[in-house]
Amino acid sequence: MEATTKDLRLHTKALMAATSRGEEVIISYRGKRRAKLVPLEDQPRARVGENPLFGLWADSETDLSVEEQVRQLRAPRSFDDVD
């Protein structure tokens, strides 16, 4: 990935996220490559299966599918539903 010094100043979080994914970011200044932003080697890269939220509803005791559960969570509620 390539970015300018202005991108580095304005979008630091996005560029750091790219390095967290294992990407290298080349920083250019006035059209010339000047620096490289690289991930640290001692940090393990996150994998999808290692994400603690992956399989969040795997132990669910309901018979509803994930889509139906999400639909219920997103459904509008009225004040009568509150206990």
N, CA, C and O atoms as a CHARMM CRD file, in Angstrom:
* protein
*
  332
    1    1 MET  N      0.83800  -1.15400   0.00000 PROA 1      0.00000
    2    1 MET  CA     0.00000   0.00000   0.00000 PROA 1      0.00000
    3    1 MET  C      0.89700   1.23500   0.00000 PROA 1      0.00000
    4    1 MET  O      1.97800   1.23200   0.58800 PROA 1      0.00000
    5    2 GLU  N      0.44200   2.26600  -0.65300 PROA 2      0.00000
    6    2 GLU  CA     1.19200   3.52200  -0.66400 PROA 2      0.00000
    7    2 GLU  C      0.33800   4.64100  -0.10400 PROA 2      0.00000
    8    2 GLU  O     -0.87700   4.66500  -0.29800 PROA 2      0.00000
    9    3 ALA  N      0.98200   5.57200   0.59600 PROA 3      0.00000
   10    3 ALA  CA     0.28600   6.71300   1.18100 PROA 3      0.00000
   11    3 ALA  C      1.22000   7.91200   1.15700 PROA 3      0.00000
   12    3 ALA  O      2.43900   7.76700   1.07300 PROA 3      0.00000
   13    4 THR  N      0.63600   9.08300   1.22900 PROA 4      0.00000
   14    4 THR  CA     1.42300  10.31700   1.28500 PROA 4      0.00000
   15    4 THR  C      1.56200  10.74200   2.74500 PROA 4      0.00000
   16    4 THR  O      0.91600  10.17800   3.62900 PROA 4      0.00000
   17    5 THR  N      2.40800  11.73600   2.98700 PROA 5      0.00000
   18    5 THR  CA     2.54000  12.24300   4.35100 PROA 5      0.00000
   19    5 THR  C      1.22900  12.86500   4.82300 PROA 5      0.00000
   20    5 THR  O      0.92600  12.84300   6.01500 PROA 5      0.00000
   21    6 LYS  N      0.45400  13.41700   3.89500 PROA 6      0.00000
   22    6 LYS  CA    -0.84900  13.96300   4.26500 PROA 6      0.00000
   23    6 LYS  C     -1.78600  12.83500   4.69100 PROA 6      0.00000
   24    6 LYS  O     -2.52200  12.97600   5.66700 PROA 6      0.00000
   25    7 ASP  N     -1.76200  11.71100   3.96300 PROA 7      0.00000
   26    7 ASP  CA    -2.55800  10.55100   4.35700 PROA 7      0.00000
   27    7 ASP  C     -2.13700  10.06300   5.74700 PROA 7      0.00000
   28    7 ASP  O     -2.97900   9.69000   6.56400 PROA 7      0.00000
   29    8 LEU  N     -0.84900  10.06900   6.00000 PROA 8      0.00000
   30    8 LEU  CA    -0.34300   9.63800   7.29200 PROA 8      0.00000
   31    8 LEU  C     -0.86900  10.53800   8.40000 PROA 8      0.00000
   32    8 LEU  O     -1.22400  10.05900   9.47700 PROA 8      0.00000
   33    9 ARG  N     -0.91800  11.82700   8.14100 PROA 9      0.00000
   34    9 ARG  CA    -1.40200  12.77600   9.13300 PROA 9      0.00000
   35    9 ARG  C     -2.90700  12.65300   9.35100 PROA 9      0.00000
   36    9 ARG  O     -3.37600  12.70400  10.48800 PROA 9      0.00000
   37   10 LEU  N     -3.66400  12.48900   8.26700 PROA 10     0.00000
   38   10 LEU  CA    -5.12100  12.49800   8.35800 PROA 10     0.00000
   39   10 LEU  C     -5.74500  11.12100   8.58400 PROA 10     0.00000
   40   10 LEU  O     -6.84400  11.02500   9.13000 PROA 10     0.00000
   41   11 HSD  N     -5.06200  10.06300   8.17400 PROA 11     0.00000
   42   11 HSD  CA    -5.63500   8.71300   8.23100 PROA 11     0.00000
   43   11 HSD  C     -4.70600   7.73800   8.94600 PROA 11     0.00000
   44   11 HSD  O     -4.53000   6.60000   8.51000 PROA 11     0.00000
   45   12 THR  N     -4.12100   8.18500  10.03400 PROA 12     0.00000
   46   12 THR  CA    -3.16900   7.35500  10.77300 PROA 12     0.00000
   47   12 THR  C     -3.79700   6.04300  11.23700 PROA 12     0.00000
   48   12 THR  O     -3.17200   4.98700  11.13800 PROA 12     0.00000
   49   13 LYS  N     -5.02100   6.10500  11.74000 PROA 13     0.00000
   50   13 LYS  CA    -5.67700   4.89900  12.25900 PROA 13     0.00000
   51   13 LYS  C     -5.85100   3.84400  11.16600 PROA 13     0.00000
   52   13 LYS  O     -5.61700   2.66000  11.40700 PROA 13     0.00000
   53   14 ALA  N     -6.25800   4.26500   9.97000 PROA 14     0.00000
   54   14 ALA  CA    -6.44500   3.32000   8.86400 PROA 14     0.00000
   55   14 ALA  C     -5.11300   2.71500   8.42900 PROA 14     0.00000
   56   14 ALA  O     -5.04500   1.52700   8.11300 PROA 14     0.00000
   57   15 LEU  N     -4.06000   3.52000   8.41200 PROA 15     0.00000
   58   15 LEU  CA    -2.74600   3.00300   8.02500 PROA 15     0.00000
   59   15 LEU  C     -2.20200   2.04500   9.08500 PROA 15     0.00000
   60   15 LEU  O     -1.55500   1.05300   8.74900 PROA 15     0.00000
   61   16 MET  N     -2.45900   2.33300  10.35300 PROA 16     0.00000
   62   16 MET  CA    -2.03700   1.41900  11.41300 PROA 16     0.00000
   63   16 MET  C     -2.83200   0.11400  11.33800 PROA 16     0.00000
   64   16 MET  O     -2.29500  -0.95800  11.61600 PROA 16     0.00000
   65   17 ALA  N     -4.09300   0.20100  10.96800 PROA 17     0.00000
   66   17 ALA  CA    -4.90900  -1.01400  10.80600 PROA 17     0.00000
   67   17 ALA  C     -4.35200  -1.86800   9.67500 PROA 17     0.00000
   68   17 ALA  O     -4.35900  -3.09600   9.75900 PROA 17     0.00000
   69   18 ALA  N     -3.87200  -1.22300   8.61900 PROA 18     0.00000
   70   18 ALA  CA    -3.27700  -1.96400   7.50700 PROA 18     0.00000
   71   18 ALA  C     -2.02900  -2.71500   7.97100 PROA 18     0.00000
   72   18 ALA  O     -1.81500  -3.85900   7.56900 PROA 18     0.00000
   73   19 THR  N     -1.20800  -2.09100   8.80600 PROA 19     0.00000
   74   19 THR  CA    -0.02700  -2.78400   9.31200 PROA 19     0.00000
   75   19 THR  C     -0.41800  -3.91500  10.25100 PROA 19     0.00000
   76   19 THR  O      0.27700  -4.92800  10.31900 PROA 19     0.00000
   77   20 SER  N     -1.52000  -3.75700  10.97400 PROA 20     0.00000
   78   20 SER  CA    -2.00000  -4.83300  11.85000 PROA 20     0.00000
   79   20 SER  C     -2.42400  -6.05000  11.05100 PROA 20     0.00000
   80   20 SER  O     -2.36200  -7.17700  11.54200 PROA 20     0.00000
   81   21 ARG  N     -2.85700  -5.81900   9.80900 PROA 21     0.00000
   82   21 ARG  CA    -3.23300  -6.92500   8.92000 PROA 21     0.00000
   83   21 ARG  C     -2.01800  -7.52300   8.22400 PROA 21     0.00000
   84   21 ARG  O     -2.15500  -8.46700   7.44600 PROA 21     0.00000
   85   22 GLY  N     -0.83600  -6.98700   8.49200 PROA 22     0.00000
   86   22 GLY  CA     0.38300  -7.52500   7.90300 PROA 22     0.00000
   87   22 GLY  C      0.85900  -6.78700   6.66000 PROA 22     0.00000
   88   22 GLY  O      1.83200  -7.20600   6.03400 PROA 22     0.00000
   89   23 GLU  N      0.20000  -5.70600   6.29400 PROA 23     0.00000
   90   23 GLU  CA     0.59900  -4.95900   5.10500 PROA 23     0.00000
   91   23 GLU  C      1.74000  -4.00300   5.42500 PROA 23     0.00000
   92   23 GLU  O      1.89200  -3.55400   6.56000 PROA 23     0.00000
   93   24 GLU  N      2.53000  -3.70400   4.41700 PROA 24     0.00000
   94   24 GLU  CA     3.54800  -2.66900   4.52600 PROA 24     0.00000
   95   24 GLU  C      3.02300  -1.43200   3.81800 PROA 24     0.00000
   96   24 GLU  O      2.42900  -1.53300   2.74400 PROA 24     0.00000
   97   25 VAL  N      3.24000  -0.26800   4.41300 PROA 25     0.00000
   98   25 VAL  CA     2.76800   0.98900   3.84500 PROA 25     0.00000
   99   25 VAL  C      3.97700   1.83700   3.49400 PROA 25     0.00000
  100   25 VAL  O      4.79700   2.14800   4.35800 PROA 25     0.00000
  101   26 ILE  N      4.08700   2.21100   2.22700 PROA 26     0.00000
  102   26 ILE  CA     5.16300   3.08200   1.75900 PROA 26     0.00000
  103   26 ILE  C      4.67000   4.51900   1.85900 PROA 26     0.00000
  104   26 ILE  O      3.61700   4.85600   1.31800 PROA 26     0.00000
  105   27 ILE  N      5.42700   5.36700   2.55000 PROA 27     0.00000
  106   27 ILE  CA     5.06700   6.76900   2.72700 PROA 27     0.00000
  107   27 ILE  C      5.89200   7.60300   1.75400 PROA 27     0.00000
  108   27 ILE  O      7.11800   7.50500   1.71200 PROA 27     0.00000
  109   28 SER  N      5.19000   8.42800   0.97100 PROA 28     0.00000
  110   28 SER  CA     5.90500   9.29800   0.03100 PROA 28     0.00000
  111   28 SER  C      5.71800  10.75800   0.42700 PROA 28     0.00000
  112   28 SER  O      4.70200  11.14300   1.00500 PROA 28     0.00000
  113   29 TYR  N      6.73300  11.56200   0.09700 PROA 29     0.00000
  114   29 TYR  CA     6.71800  12.98800   0.36700 PROA 29     0.00000
  115   29 TYR  C      7.12700  13.70500  -0.91100 PROA 29     0.00000
  116   29 TYR  O      8.22600  13.51200  -1.43100 PROA 29     0.00000
  117   30 ARG  N      6.21800  14.53400  -1.40100 PROA 30     0.00000
  118   30 ARG  CA     6.42600  15.26200  -2.65300 PROA 30     0.00000
  119   30 ARG  C      6.74800  14.32800  -3.81400 PROA 30     0.00000
  120   30 ARG  O      7.61600  14.61200  -4.63900 PROA 30     0.00000
  121   31 GLY  N      6.03400  13.21400  -3.85800 PROA 31     0.00000
  122   31 GLY  CA     6.15500  12.28300  -4.96800 PROA 31     0.00000
  123   31 GLY  C      7.30700  11.29700  -4.88600 PROA 31     0.00000
  124   31 GLY  O      7.45400  10.45300  -5.77000 PROA 31     0.00000
  125   32 LYS  N      8.12400  11.38000  -3.84900 PROA 32     0.00000
  126   32 LYS  CA     9.25500  10.46400  -3.69600 PROA 32     0.00000
  127   32 LYS  C      9.05200   9.60400  -2.45300 PROA 32     0.00000
  128   32 LYS  O      8.62800  10.09000  -1.40400 PROA 32     0.00000
  129   33 ARG  N      9.36300   8.32700  -2.59100 PROA 33     0.00000
  130   33 ARG  CA     9.24900   7.41000  -1.46600 PROA 33     0.00000
  131   33 ARG  C     10.27200   7.78200  -0.40000 PROA 33     0.00000
  132   33 ARG  O     11.45600   7.96300  -0.68600 PROA 33     0.00000
  133   34 ARG  N      9.78400   7.89300   0.84500 PROA 34     0.00000
  134   34 ARG  CA    10.66900   8.33500   1.92600 PROA 34     0.00000
  135   34 ARG  C     10.73400   7.37100   3.10800 PROA 34     0.00000
  136   34 ARG  O     11.75700   7.29800   3.79000 PROA 34     0.00000
  137   35 ALA  N      9.65600   6.63500   3.35500 PROA 35     0.00000
  138   35 ALA  CA     9.63600   5.77500   4.55000 PROA 35     0.00000
  139   35 ALA  C      8.75300   4.56800   4.30700 PROA 35     0.00000
  140   35 ALA  O      7.96500   4.52600   3.36200 PROA 35     0.00000
  141   36 LYS  N      8.90300   3.58300   5.18900 PROA 36     0.00000
  142   36 LYS  CA     8.08800   2.38000   5.12800 PROA 36     0.00000
  143   36 LYS  C      7.52900   2.11400   6.52600 PROA 36     0.00000
  144   36 LYS  O      8.26800   2.07500   7.51000 PROA 36     0.00000
  145   37 LEU  N      6.22100   1.93400   6.58900 PROA 37     0.00000
  146   37 LEU  CA     5.53600   1.59100   7.83700 PROA 37     0.00000
  147   37 LEU  C      5.27400   0.08900   7.79100 PROA 37     0.00000
  148   37 LEU  O      4.52900  -0.39200   6.93700 PROA 37     0.00000
  149   38 VAL  N      5.89000  -0.64500   8.71200 PROA 38     0.00000
  150   38 VAL  CA     5.78500  -2.11000   8.69600 PROA 38     0.00000
  151   38 VAL  C      5.28600  -2.61600  10.04500 PROA 38     0.00000
  152   38 VAL  O      5.47800  -1.95000  11.06300 PROA 38     0.00000
  153   39 PRO  N      4.64800  -3.78300  10.06500 PROA 39     0.00000
  154   39 PRO  CA     4.20700  -4.34700  11.34600 PROA 39     0.00000
  155   39 PRO  C      5.39300  -4.86700  12.14400 PROA 39     0.00000
  156   39 PRO  O      6.40700  -5.27000  11.57400 PROA 39     0.00000
  157   40 LEU  N      5.26300  -4.85600  13.46100 PROA 40     0.00000
  158   40 LEU  CA     6.29500  -5.43000  14.31300 PROA 40     0.00000
  159   40 LEU  C      6.28400  -6.94100  14.15400 PROA 40     0.00000
  160   40 LEU  O      5.21600  -7.54000  14.03000 PROA 40     0.00000
  161   41 GLU  N      7.43200  -7.55500  14.15500 PROA 41     0.00000
  162   41 GLU  CA     7.53700  -8.99100  13.94600 PROA 41     0.00000
  163   41 GLU  C      7.09700  -9.79200  15.16500 PROA 41     0.00000
  164   41 GLU  O      6.64700 -10.92900  15.02200 PROA 41     0.00000
  165   42 ASP  N      7.21900  -9.21400  16.37600 PROA 42     0.00000
  166   42 ASP  CA     6.89600  -9.97800  17.56800 PROA 42     0.00000
  167   42 ASP  C      5.40200 -10.01400  17.87400 PROA 42     0.00000
  168   42 ASP  O      4.99500 -10.67100  18.83200 PROA 42     0.00000
  169   43 GLN  N      4.57200  -9.32400  17.08400 PROA 43     0.00000
  170   43 GLN  CA     3.13200  -9.36200  17.29500 PROA 43     0.00000
  171   43 GLN  C      2.51100 -10.42000  16.39400 PROA 43     0.00000
  172   43 GLN  O      2.69800 -10.38000  15.17800 PROA 43     0.00000
  173   44 PRO  N      1.78100 -11.36000  16.96600 PROA 44     0.00000
  174   44 PRO  CA     1.12300 -12.37600  16.12500 PROA 44     0.00000
  175   44 PRO  C     -0.00700 -11.76100  15.33200 PROA 44     0.00000
  176   44 PRO  O     -0.70100 -10.86600  15.81600 PROA 44     0.00000
  177   45 ARG  N     -0.19200 -12.23400  14.12700 PROA 45     0.00000
  178   45 ARG  CA    -1.27400 -11.74200  13.27600 PROA 45     0.00000
  179   45 ARG  C     -2.57000 -12.43300  13.68100 PROA 45     0.00000
  180   45 ARG  O     -2.59300 -13.64000  13.92300 PROA 45     0.00000
  181   46 ALA  N     -3.63100 -11.66900  13.75000 PROA 46     0.00000
  182   46 ALA  CA    -4.94300 -12.21100  14.12800 PROA 46     0.00000
  183   46 ALA  C     -5.51800 -13.00600  12.96300 PROA 46     0.00000
  184   46 ALA  O     -5.40400 -12.60800  11.80400 PROA 46     0.00000
  185   47 ARG  N     -6.12700 -14.11400  13.28700 PROA 47     0.00000
  186   47 ARG  CA    -6.80200 -14.93300  12.28700 PROA 47     0.00000
  187   47 ARG  C     -8.28700 -14.93000  12.60000 PROA 47     0.00000
  188   47 ARG  O     -8.69100 -14.67500  13.73400 PROA 47     0.00000
  189   48 VAL  N     -9.08800 -15.21100  11.59900 PROA 48     0.00000
  190   48 VAL  CA   -10.53400 -15.17300  11.78600 PROA 48     0.00000
  191   48 VAL  C    -10.97000 -16.13800  12.87300 PROA 48     0.00000
  192   48 VAL  O    -11.81200 -15.79000  13.70200 PROA 48     0.00000
  193   49 GLY  N    -10.43000 -17.31500  12.88800 PROA 49     0.00000
  194   49 GLY  CA   -10.81600 -18.30800  13.88100 PROA 49     0.00000
  195   49 GLY  C    -10.40100 -17.95400  15.29700 PROA 49     0.00000
  196   49 GLY  O    -10.96400 -18.49300  16.25000 PROA 49     0.00000
  197   50 GLU  N     -9.43200 -17.06200  15.46400 PROA 50     0.00000
  198   50 GLU  CA    -8.96800 -16.67400  16.78600 PROA 50     0.00000
  199   50 GLU  C     -9.74000 -15.49500  17.35600 PROA 50     0.00000
  200   50 GLU  O     -9.53400 -15.13000  18.51300 PROA 50     0.00000
  201   51 ASN  N    -10.61500 -14.89900  16.57900 PROA 51     0.00000
  202   51 ASN  CA   -11.39900 -13.77300  17.04300 PROA 51     0.00000
  203   51 ASN  C    -12.37200 -14.26700  18.10300 PROA 51     0.00000
  204   51 ASN  O    -13.10800 -15.22300  17.85700 PROA 51     0.00000
  205   52 PRO  N    -12.39500 -13.63200  19.29300 PROA 52     0.00000
  206   52 PRO  CA   -13.27900 -14.12600  20.35000 PROA 52     0.00000
  207   52 PRO  C    -14.76500 -14.02200  20.00300 PROA 52     0.00000
  208   52 PRO  O    -15.58000 -14.71800  20.60700 PROA 52     0.00000
  209   53 LEU  N    -15.13300 -13.17600  19.05200 PROA 53     0.00000
  210   53 LEU  CA   -16.53300 -13.04500  18.67200 PROA 53     0.00000
  211   53 LEU  C    -16.93500 -14.01500  17.56600 PROA 53     0.00000
  212   53 LEU  O    -18.11500 -14.10800  17.22800 PROA 53     0.00000
  213   54 PHE  N    -15.97700 -14.73200  17.00300 PROA 54     0.00000
  214   54 PHE  CA   -16.29000 -15.69600  15.95200 PROA 54     0.00000
  215   54 PHE  C    -17.05300 -16.86600  16.56900 PROA 54     0.00000
  216   54 PHE  O    -16.58600 -17.47400  17.53300 PROA 54     0.00000
  217   55 GLY  N    -18.20600 -17.17800  16.02700 PROA 55     0.00000
  218   55 GLY  CA   -19.03000 -18.24000  16.57400 PROA 55     0.00000
  219   55 GLY  C    -19.74900 -17.82900  17.84700 PROA 55     0.00000
  220   55 GLY  O    -19.98200 -18.65400  18.73000 PROA 55     0.00000
  221   56 LEU  N    -20.10100 -16.55300  17.93900 PROA 56     0.00000
  222   56 LEU  CA   -20.71400 -16.00000  19.13900 PROA 56     0.00000
  223   56 LEU  C    -21.96100 -16.75400  19.56200 PROA 56     0.00000
  224   56 LEU  O    -22.19600 -16.94000  20.75500 PROA 56     0.00000
  225   57 TRP  N    -22.76900 -17.19200  18.59200 PROA 57     0.00000
  226   57 TRP  CA   -24.01700 -17.86900  18.90500 PROA 57     0.00000
  227   57 TRP  C    -23.89800 -19.38800  18.76500 PROA 57     0.00000
  228   57 TRP  O    -24.91500 -20.06500  18.61600 PROA 57     0.00000
  229   58 ALA  N    -22.71800 -19.92100  18.80700 PROA 58     0.00000
  230   58 ALA  CA   -22.54200 -21.36100  18.64000 PROA 58     0.00000
  231   58 ALA  C    -23.19900 -22.14800  19.77400 PROA 58     0.00000
  232   58 ALA  O    -23.68800 -23.25800  19.56000 PROA 58     0.00000
  233   59 ASP  N    -23.21100 -21.58000  20.97100 PROA 59     0.00000
  234   59 ASP  CA   -23.78700 -22.27300  22.13400 PROA 59     0.00000
  235   59 ASP  C    -25.21600 -21.83000  22.42100 PROA 59     0.00000
  236   59 ASP  O    -25.72700 -22.07900  23.51300 PROA 59     0.00000
  237   60 SER  N    -25.85600 -21.19100  21.48000 PROA 60     0.00000
  238   60 SER  CA   -27.21200 -20.69000  21.68200 PROA 60     0.00000
  239   60 SER  C    -28.18500 -21.84400  21.88700 PROA 60     0.00000
  240   60 SER  O    -28.09800 -22.87400  21.21900 PROA 60     0.00000
  241   61 GLU  N    -29.10400 -21.65600  22.81300 PROA 61     0.00000
  242   61 GLU  CA   -30.06600 -22.71000  23.12400 PROA 61     0.00000
  243   61 GLU  C    -31.38100 -22.54100  22.37600 PROA 61     0.00000
  244   61 GLU  O    -32.29300 -23.34400  22.57200 PROA 61     0.00000
  245   62 THR  N    -31.51100 -21.53900  21.53500 PROA 62     0.00000
  246   62 THR  CA   -32.75900 -21.33600  20.79800 PROA 62     0.00000
  247   62 THR  C    -32.74400 -22.14000  19.51300 PROA 62     0.00000
  248   62 THR  O    -31.69200 -22.56700  19.03800 PROA 62     0.00000
  249   63 ASP  N    -33.92100 -22.33800  18.96400 PROA 63     0.00000
  250   63 ASP  CA   -34.04600 -23.05100  17.69600 PROA 63     0.00000
  251   63 ASP  C    -33.99800 -22.09700  16.51200 PROA 63     0.00000
  252   63 ASP  O    -34.11300 -22.52700  15.36400 PROA 63     0.00000
  253   64 LEU  N    -33.83100 -20.81100  16.77900 PROA 64     0.00000
  254   64 LEU  CA   -33.81900 -19.80900  15.71100 PROA 64     0.00000
  255   64 LEU  C    -32.46300 -19.78300  15.02000 PROA 64     0.00000
  256   64 LEU  O    -31.43100 -20.05800  15.63300 PROA 64     0.00000
  257   65 SER  N    -32.48200 -19.44800  13.73800 PROA 65     0.00000
  258   65 SER  CA   -31.22400 -19.28200  13.01400 PROA 65     0.00000
  259   65 SER  C    -30.61000 -17.94100  13.41300 PROA 65     0.00000
  260   65 SER  O    -31.27400 -17.11300  14.03800 PROA 65     0.00000
  261   66 VAL  N    -29.36600 -17.73000  13.05900 PROA 66     0.00000
  262   66 VAL  CA   -28.69300 -16.47700  13.36900 PROA 66     0.00000
  263   66 VAL  C    -29.43600 -15.31300  12.72300 PROA 66     0.00000
  264   66 VAL  O    -29.60000 -14.26200  13.34300 PROA 66     0.00000
  265   67 GLU  N    -29.88900 -15.49300  11.47500 PROA 67     0.00000
  266   67 GLU  CA   -30.60900 -14.42400  10.78300 PROA 67     0.00000
  267   67 GLU  C    -31.89000 -14.05200  11.52100 PROA 67     0.00000
  268   67 GLU  O    -32.21800 -12.87200  11.63700 PROA 67     0.00000
  269   68 GLU  N    -32.62000 -15.05500  12.02100 PROA 68     0.00000
  270   68 GLU  CA   -33.85600 -14.78300  12.75100 PROA 68     0.00000
  271   68 GLU  C    -33.57500 -14.09200  14.08500 PROA 68     0.00000
  272   68 GLU  O    -34.33700 -13.22100  14.50400 PROA 68     0.00000
  273   69 GLN  N    -32.48200 -14.47800  14.75600 PROA 69     0.00000
  274   69 GLN  CA   -32.11100 -13.82700  16.01700 PROA 69     0.00000
  275   69 GLN  C    -31.75500 -12.36500  15.78700 PROA 69     0.00000
  276   69 GLN  O    -32.16400 -11.49300  16.55400 PROA 69     0.00000
  277   70 VAL  N    -30.99400 -12.09700  14.73100 PROA 70     0.00000
  278   70 VAL  CA   -30.62300 -10.72400  14.41300 PROA 70     0.00000
  279   70 VAL  C    -31.86200  -9.91300  14.05300 PROA 70     0.00000
  280   70 VAL  O    -31.98600  -8.75600  14.45500 PROA 70     0.00000
  281   71 ARG  N    -32.77500 -10.51100  13.30300 PROA 71     0.00000
  282   71 ARG  CA   -34.01700  -9.82600  12.93600 PROA 71     0.00000
  283   71 ARG  C    -34.80800  -9.45500  14.18600 PROA 71     0.00000
  284   71 ARG  O    -35.37000  -8.36300  14.26100 PROA 71     0.00000
  285   72 GLN  N    -34.85700 -10.36100  15.17400 PROA 72     0.00000
  286   72 GLN  CA   -35.55900 -10.06100  16.42500 PROA 72     0.00000
  287   72 GLN  C    -34.87200  -8.92700  17.19000 PROA 72     0.00000
  288   72 GLN  O    -35.53900  -8.06300  17.75900 PROA 72     0.00000
  289   73 LEU  N    -33.54400  -8.93500  17.19900 PROA 73     0.00000
  290   73 LEU  CA   -32.81700  -7.87400  17.89800 PROA 73     0.00000
  291   73 LEU  C    -33.03400  -6.51000  17.24800 PROA 73     0.00000
  292   73 LEU  O    -33.07200  -5.49200  17.93800 PROA 73     0.00000
  293   74 ARG  N    -33.17600  -6.48800  15.93900 PROA 74     0.00000
  294   74 ARG  CA   -33.34200  -5.23300  15.21400 PROA 74     0.00000
  295   74 ARG  C    -34.79800  -4.77800  15.11700 PROA 74     0.00000
  296   74 ARG  O    -35.07100  -3.66800  14.65900 PROA 74     0.00000
  297   75 ALA  N    -35.72300  -5.61800  15.53900 PROA 75     0.00000
  298   75 ALA  CA   -37.13800  -5.27200  15.43100 PROA 75     0.00000
  299   75 ALA  C    -37.45500  -4.08600  16.33800 PROA 75     0.00000
  300   75 ALA  O    -36.92200  -3.98400  17.44300 PROA 75     0.00000
  301   76 PRO  N    -38.31900  -3.19900  15.87200 PROA 76     0.00000
  302   76 PRO  CA   -38.69000  -2.05500  16.72600 PROA 76     0.00000
  303   76 PRO  C    -39.44400  -2.54100  17.95800 PROA 76     0.00000
  304   76 PRO  O    -40.19900  -3.51100  17.90000 PROA 76     0.00000
  305   77 ARG  N    -39.22900  -1.85800  19.05700 PROA 77     0.00000
  306   77 ARG  CA   -39.86500  -2.23600  20.30900 PROA 77     0.00000
  307   77 ARG  C    -40.80600  -1.12000  20.74800 PROA 77     0.00000
  308   77 ARG  O    -40.59800   0.04900  20.42400 PROA 77     0.00000
  309   78 SER  N    -41.82600  -1.49200  21.47700 PROA 78     0.00000
  310   78 SER  CA   -42.73000  -0.49400  22.03100 PROA 78     0.00000
  311   78 SER  C    -42.51900  -0.43000  23.53400 PROA 78     0.00000
  312   78 SER  O    -41.84400  -1.28800  24.10200 PROA 78     0.00000
  313   79 PHE  N    -43.08200   0.56300  24.17400 PROA 79     0.00000
  314   79 PHE  CA   -42.94600   0.69200  25.63200 PROA 79     0.00000
  315   79 PHE  C    -43.68800  -0.41300  26.36700 PROA 79     0.00000
  316   79 PHE  O    -43.40800  -0.67200  27.53700 PROA 79     0.00000
  317   80 ASP  N    -44.62600  -1.06300  25.70200 PROA 80     0.00000
  318   80 ASP  CA   -45.37300  -2.15200  26.32200 PROA 80     0.00000
  319   80 ASP  C    -44.49800  -3.39400  26.51100 PROA 80     0.00000
  320   80 ASP  O    -44.78500  -4.22600  27.37200 PROA 80     0.00000
  321   81 ASP  N    -43.43400  -3.52400  25.71200 PROA 81     0.00000
  322   81 ASP  CA   -42.55800  -4.69200  25.78400 PROA 81     0.00000
  323   81 ASP  C    -41.62000  -4.65100  26.97800 PROA 81     0.00000
  324   81 ASP  O    -41.02900  -5.67300  27.32700 PROA 81     0.00000
  325   82 VAL  N    -41.46700  -3.49000  27.61700 PROA 82     0.00000
  326   82 VAL  CA   -40.52600  -3.33300  28.71400 PROA 82     0.00000
  327   82 VAL  C    -41.13600  -3.89700  29.98700 PROA 82     0.00000
  328   82 VAL  O    -42.28400  -3.59700  30.31600 PROA 82     0.00000
  329   83 ASP  N    -40.36000  -4.72500  30.71500 PROA 83     0.00000
  330   83 ASP  CA   -40.87000  -5.31400  31.96900 PROA 83     0.00000
  331   83 ASP  C    -40.68400  -4.37300  33.12600 PROA 83     0.00000
  332   83 ASP  O    -41.05300  -4.70000  34.25400 PROA 83     0.00000
